[in-house]
Amino acid sequence: MNDIDPAMLEAYLVRTRWFGGKGRPFGVAGIASLARLDDPGRTVTVHLVTVEYTDEEGGVEQYQVPLSAYEETEDRIGHALVGSVEGDDGRVRYLYDAVHDRDAMALWLDGFRAAGDAGTVETGGLRFHRVAVAGDEEDPLVGELRSSPLTGEQSNSSVKFDDTAIMKVFRKVTPGVNPDIEIHESLTRGGSEHVADLYGWVETGDGENVLQLGMLQRFLRTAADGFELATGSVRTLMAEPQLSVEESGGDFAGEAERLGEALASVHHMLRERFPAQLRGHDTAAELAAAMDGRLDQARRVVPEIEAYADRLRSAYAAVGSLTGIELQRIHGDLHLGQTLRTSHGWKIVDFEGEPGRPFAERALPDSPWRDVAGMLRSFDYAPRVVEMATAGGEDDEAELRAQRAREWSARARRHFLEAYIAAAGDGARPEAERAVLLDAYVADKAVYEAMYEKRNRPSWITIPLAALARIGGA
């Protein structure tokens, strides 16, 4: 194909859910072809699109855009039409986002199948890796599997192959080893029951220039999103607020306990399979300084935080006074939306870490209390979101529902934390150190939430501000 017009890709990027630069001025600064997969009547090319921002913040990002090319328009995927381009033979080709093209995605599945015996196979510029899953007596990818893209995901795209496997296509890509693949591979080989087994991944390049483009995992047929499950529990409670949380059908304490045990199990295996270390006072001081820095940044965006700043700094200073901190690989961006409840228990997903940070930073060891704090904040969000959705109008039971929401949150947080500490055993650290770290990480997370909500969902900012008021003692 002749060169693709950057303007065509710019127009497509702003239509997608996964492009991170919507609302910012940008231009496509480069389009590189990474790989090409051919099949009779169809060509699929994987493009690396470099985006350059022209506002004061500036910056450069790279996105993976796989395109299917057809000589005729394909009505079945008309919604995924990117544009058209003239081929080397002078004929027009119509380009579609291949993630939405069932026939195109079959080529990726063929690559994973071909790697089944050898472990790795290279085709068309893509390198497919497979992971042997304990307990699978035969290749789960055998037979005719039809793909369908999932809706709702934002930063990446996911494609389901019937009820057998799900492939996450990384859209924003960065050179290096993706933590989501690295951790899932390790936990799968370790036999963890709290992750979806990794079947394999696909990449291009090598060494420091490797680009990992996607990962294939077991599809969890009975899975329910953790946040949706929690908010459903709260709605059940709100339907009859005269009943206590324990008496209602909306008590989440049991599920919170099981989730705490699952997280402790995952943390334990991560300590076994990745280097864990006890760092000294200097590391504690650096952590406190980083939290202070994020607070300073947030105060410029969210002036309401100023009222709590002194008490927040006191919480961070307590971290800086610690003699040491236990560090290990963690999830890094954990909340209820990163969990799935299945008939076989809780699963933890999406180990990519905090979006926007380089892979090398995401792979650095951190305190497991960051993950615990993320879950505690999520147990605060669930009832507040439901409460906000049901607010308004004359309602004699509004205050009672608010009380039940607070009780639901307190019970879920307490049962989760107690179960985690009991299951973690020696990994839970001394109580005094634990309390200092947990208070600081919860505060740090709420500060991040306040900044996020101010920029993206201003009507929700009362949720983290209420948490900061409790932490800050205002």
N, C-alpha and C positions, 0 to 999 in steps of 0.2 A: 504494500500500500504506500501511496505517497504520504508526505508529512500530514499529520493531523493538525487541524487548525486549533490553536490554543483557545480561541474564543469559544469554540464548540464545547470544550471541556470545562471552561469557566462557567458557561451557562448550565452545564449538567451538574457540576459540583454544588451549586447553590440550591439545587432541587433535592439533594439527598439529605437523609437524616444524619449520616455519619460524618459529613464534612464539618470540621471544627472551626472554620473561619467565617461562617455566615454572619452578616452584619458588619464585617470588616472589609476595607478596600484591599483587593489582592489582584494578582495576575499570575497566570501559568507561565513560569519562567523556563520550564524544560519538560520534555516528554521523551522518555527513554523506553525502548522495548526490552523487557527482561527475558521473556520466554515466548515460545510459539508452539501451540498444540494444534495438530491438523487431524481432520477426520473427513471422510467423503462428503463434499458439499458444504463444508464449514471450516473456518479458521478461527482460532481463539488466540489472541495475543495479550500477554500480561504487560501492562504499561506502568512505569513509575513516573508519576506526575509531580513535578516540583512546583510548589506554590510559594510565592513571595508576597509578603504583606507590605503595603505602602503607607500605613499609618505611623504614628509616632512610636508605637510599641515595636513595629517591624517584626522581623523574624522570617524563617523559612521552614516549611514542612513538606513532607513527601507522602504521597498517597498511592496506594495500589488500586489500579483500575483495570480489571480484566475485561476485554471487549470481544464479543462474537461478531464476525463479519459474514454477511449474507448478500447474495446478488439480488435477492428479492426481499421486499418487506415481509416481516414476520408478525402477523396480527396477534399471535398468541403471546408475544412479549412486547407488544406495542408500547406499554407503559414504561419500558426500560430502554426505549430508543434514545441513543446519545446523539446521533447525527449521521451524516454520510460523508464518504471520502472517495476520491477517484483512485482506482487501483493502478498498478504499473502498466496494465494492459489497456488503460483508458476507460475501463468500465467502472460504474459506480458500485460501491459496497455500502451496505447499511450496517451501522455499528450499534450493538446493544450491550448493556451491562451484563456480562456473562453470568453473574451470580443469579440472575433471574431466568436464565436459559437452561432448562432441564437437560437438553442435549449436550450443551457445553459442559455442564458440571459433571456429566458422566465421564468426561475425559480425566478429571481430577480423581474420580473414584477408580478409574482404570489404573491410574498411576499408583494409588495406594495398594490395589490388589496385586499389581506386578511386584511390589516391594515385599509382599507377604513372605516369600521364601528366603530371599536374599537379605532382607532387612533394610536395604537401600537400593533404589534404582533411579537412574537419571534419564529424563526424556524431555526433549524440546527445550532444554535450558532450565527445567525444574528438577529438583532432587527430592524424591519422596522417601521418607523414613517410616518404618513400622516398629511398633512395640508389641512384644509378646505379652499377652494378658494372662495371668495365672487363672486357671479354671476354664478357659476357653479351649475346648477340645478340637474345634475346627474354626476356620477363618470366619468371623462374623460377617464379612463383607461378600460372601458368596451369594449367588442368586441375583435376580433382577431387582435392583433398588432404584426407585424413582426419587429425584430430588425436588424439594420445594423450599423456597426462601421463607424464613421466619420474619414476622413483622415486630416492631417495637424496639429492637436493639438500635442503639445510636452510634457509638464510637466504632463498631465493627459490623459485619454482616454475617448472619448464620444461615446455613443451608442444611435442612434435614433430609436424610436418605431413608425414606419410609420411617419405620419405628426402630431402626437398627443403629444409625450413627448420625452424628451432627458435626458439621464442619464450620468452624469459625474462620472467616476470611478477615484477616487484619487489614484494615483500610489505611490508617495512618501508620507508616512503617518507619523503623529506625534500625540502622545496622547494629548487629550484635544478637546475643541470645535473648529471646523473649522469656521473661520470668514465668509466664503462664505455661509455656511449653516445658521449661526446665523443671519447674516444681511438679507439674502434673506427671511428667515422665518419672521423676524420682518417687513420687507417692504411689504411682501405678506399679512400678517395679517392686516397691516395698509392700504392696498388697493392702493399702489403705482402703477401708470400707466407706470412707467419708468423702471421696471424690469420684467423679465420673471417669472411668478408665480411659486413658489416652491410647488410641489406636495408632496414631502416627502424626507426622507433621510434614510440611512441604516448605522448601526454601530454595534460594538461589545464591550464587556467589560462594565464597569460602573465607576462612580465617576471620580477620577483623571486619571484612566487608560482607559477611554473610547477612542476607535479608531473609528472615523467617516470615513467610507469607500467610500461613494458615495452619490449623491443627484439627485433627479428626478425633472425636471422642464417642464413647458409648452414649446412645440416646436413652435418657431416663424416662421410660414410658409413663410412670405414675407420678412424675414430679409436679409439685406445686410450688410456686414462687413464695419464698419465705415472708416477704413484706406483704404480699396479698393475703397470705394465710393469717398473718398477724392482724391486719386491718379487718379481715372478715371476722376474726374472733372479737375484736372491739365492737364491730357493728352488732354482733349478737348480744353482747353485753348492753349496748346502748338501747336495744329494743325493749328491754325490761330493766330500767335502772333501779327499780325498787328492790331488786335482788342484789345481794352482795356478789362480788366477783367470784367467790368460791361456789356460791349457789347457782350462778348462771351457767349457761353453756358456753360462755365466752372466756373462761379462764385459760390463760396461756402458760401458766406456771410449769406444767408438765413438759410441754414442748420446749420451753426455755431451758429447763434442766437438761433435757436430752441434747439440745444444741450446745450447751456449755460443755458437756462431756465429749461431744464430737470435736469441738474446737481444741480441747485439751489433748485429745488423741492425735489430731493433725499436728499440733505444736510439738508433741513428743516425738513423732516420726521425723519432723523437720529437724529437730535437734540431733537426731541420730544420723541423718543422711546428709546434712550440711554442717559446716564448721560452726560451733557455738563457742562463745567465749565470755569471760568475765572481764569487763573493761574497768579501768580505774576512775578516779575522781575527775580527771581531765575530760573524759568522755561525758560524764554527768554534767559538767559545766558547759560543754559544747551543746548538749541537748537543751539545757535551760536557755542558752543564748539563742538557739534556733527558734525556740518557742517565743522568746521575747521579740525576735525579729518578725515573726509572723503576726504577732499582736500589733506591732508598729505599723505593718502594712495594712492590716485590717482596720485600724483606727482611721486611716486616711479614707477608706472606702465606706466604713460604717461608723459615723460619729457617735452613735448610740452606745458603742462599746466603751467609750471614755469613762462612763460612770463606774465601770467594773475593773478598770485597768490596774489600779493599785493592788487589789486583792488577787487578780490573776497573776501579776508579777510575783506576789508572795508565794503562790503555788509553784511557779516556775523556779523561784529561788530555792525552794525546798529541794527540788530535784538537783540543783547545782551544788547543794551541800552534801549529797550522797557520796559515800566513799567509793562506790562502784555500781555498775549496772550489768546485768546478764543480757547478752545480745544473741540473737539467732535469726535465721530466715523466718519470715512471717508472711501473712497474706498482704498486709500493707494498705488495703482499702476496704476493710470488712464492714459490712452492714447487712441487714436482713435481705436486701435485694441481691446479695451475693450468695444466697443459700437456697437450697431446694429441699423440700420435704418429700420423701418417697416412701413407698410401702416398706422399704428396708432401712428407713432412718434418714437422718439429715445428711445432705451432701453440701460441700463448700465448693464454690465455683469462682472462676475469673481471678486467677492469681497474677494478673498483669501488674498489680500495684497501682499506686496513685497516678492517674493520667497526667501527662504533661511533664513528668520527670524522666530524664534519660534512663535507659535500661541499667546502666552501670550503677546509678544511684538507687534504683528500685531493688537491685540485688544485694545491697548492703545489709548486713545484719541489723536488726532493730529489736526493741523490747516487745515481747508478746503482749504486754499490757496495752500497746497501741491497738491491737486487734480487739482485745477485750473492751476497751473504751469505745471503739467504733460500734460494737454490738450494743453496749449500754445506751449510747445515744440513739440508736435505731429503735430500741424499745421505748424511748421517749417520743420519737417521731410518730410512730404508728397511731397511738391514741389521739395525739394532737391533730393529725391530718384528718382523722374521722370526725373529731369534734368540730373542726373548722368547717367541714363539709355539711354538717347538720345544724350549724348555727344560723340564727336569723329568725325574725318574727317573734310573736308572743309565745313563750314556752315556759310553763311552770316548772318543767323538769330540767331546764338547762343547767342549773347549778348542780343538781344531783348527777347529771351525766358527766359534768366536769369533775366531780369528786370521784366517780367510778373510773374515769379515764386516768386520774392520778393513781388510784389504787391498782388498776391494771398494770400500769407502767412500773410501779414500785414492786409489785409481786414478781413480774417477769424479770426485772433487773436483779432482784435479790436471788431468785431461784437459779437464774443463769450463772450469776457470779459464784454462788456457793457451790454449785455443781462443778463449775470449771476449777475452782480452787481444790476441791476434794479430789477430782480426777487428775489434776496436774501434779499433786503430791509435792515432791521435792522441787519441781519446776515452778511452784507458786512463789518461791522466795519468802523471806521473813515478812511478817505482817506489817511492820512499820514501813519498810521499804516499799512494799506493795501498795500501801495506802497513798504514799507520796507520789509514786509513779502514776497510779490510776487517776488520782485527782488531777494531776497535771495533764495527762493525755486526754481526759474527758474535756477539760477546759480548752485545750488546744484544738480538739475536734469541733467544739461548739464555736470557737472563733472562726475556724475555716467555714463552717456551715453558715454563719452570719454573713460572711463575705460572699459566699456563693448565692445565698438567697437574695441579698441586696442586688446582685447583678442579674439574676435569672428569674427569681420568683419573689418579688418584693412583698407580696401578701403573706408569705410564709415566714418572714424574718422574725416574727414574734416567737416562733418555736425555739430557735437557738438563743434569742435574747432572754427568754424566760429561764433557760438553762444557765446562762451566764449570770443572771441575777442570783440564782441559788448558789452557784460556785463563788461568786464575788461577795456574797453576804449582804447585797443591797436590799 
